């Protein structure tokens, strides 16, 4: 039973799940958007929004905290290019657009998550 379990595990243990989301976040910062399954996009949204909120206050501590998830080049891009656009905004930095097509292999519904 999954009583009081707040997170989706995606049939992965902790380390592979963290690696999956780290890869998705890096791709999203690099490209501006990512096409993935709808459930992964919904789970990715709070992670990305939390990182953008942290990046709005540039400091050494912020860089070190962001480096736990992102590569150095993506930390610089997030702090210098992406987060200044959202200084006047209190959340809601991303949007999820559902794509009508299903993935051919397993029929999973796909979505695009992108910055607003």
N, C-alpha and C positions, 0 to 999 in steps of 0.2 A: 504494500500500500504506500501511496505517496502523500500521506498526510503531512501538512506543514512543510512541504518541499517547495521552495520559492523559485528555483532555477530549473531550466531545461537542460538535460544532460546530453542530448543528442547521441545516446548510446556510446559515450566516450568517457574514459576516466578523466581526472582533473587535468593532468599535464597535456594530453592531446587536445582537450577542449580549449585550454588556454592558448595553445599554439594555433589552433584554428582561428580563434577570435583575434589573436595578435596579427596573424596573416591577413585577415579580412580588414582590420583597422588600418594596417599599413597600406593595403591596396586602395582603400577608400581615400586615404589622405593623398596618396600618390596620383590617383586618377580622378578624384572628385566624386566618383560613384562606383558601386559594385553591384553586379547582377548575381543574385543568390536565391536560395529558397526563401519563402515568405517567413517561415519560422526562424531561420537564422537571421534574417533582416530585423525581425522584431526583437530578437535577443541582442543583436549588435547595436541597436539604437541607443540604449542607455549607456553603453560603454563609450561610444563615440562622443555622446553629449557630455559625459562626465569629463573626458579628456579635453574637450574644447573649453569647458568651464574652467578647468585647472590652468589651461594655457593662457587664459585671459590676464593672469597676473604673472608676468615674466620674472623669474628669479632663478637662482641656482637650484633651490629646492624643487621648483617646478620642473626644471630640465631633468633633474635626477629622477623624479617621480615618473615623468613621461618616458624616460629611457628604459624603464622596466618593461614597458609594453612595445614601444616604438623603436625603430632604428634612429641613429643620430640625424640622418638627412631628413627623416620625416618629422622628428621633433622640431628641427629648425623651421621646416615649412609650416608646421602647425602653429608655432609661436609667432613667426614673422609674417605669414601670408593669410592663414585661415582665421585665426582667432581675432585679429583686429577688425575684421568685417562684422563681428558679432558683439562688439563691446557694448552697444546700446540694447542688446537683446538679452532677455532673461530666459534662455532655454529655447527649445524648438529649433535646433540648428539643422536637423535632418528631416527628410520626408521619405516615405516608402510608397513607391508606385507599383501597383500590381500589374504584372504582364499576363496577358490572356493565355499565352502558350504555356503548356506544361512541358517539363523536361522529358526528353524522349526515352531515357533509360528507365526511369522509375515512375514517371508521371507526377512528380512533385510540382506543386505550384511555385512559380518563380516570381521574384520581385526585384526592383531596382531600388537601392537605398542611395540617396545622394544628399549633398549639402544644399540647403535652401538658397 
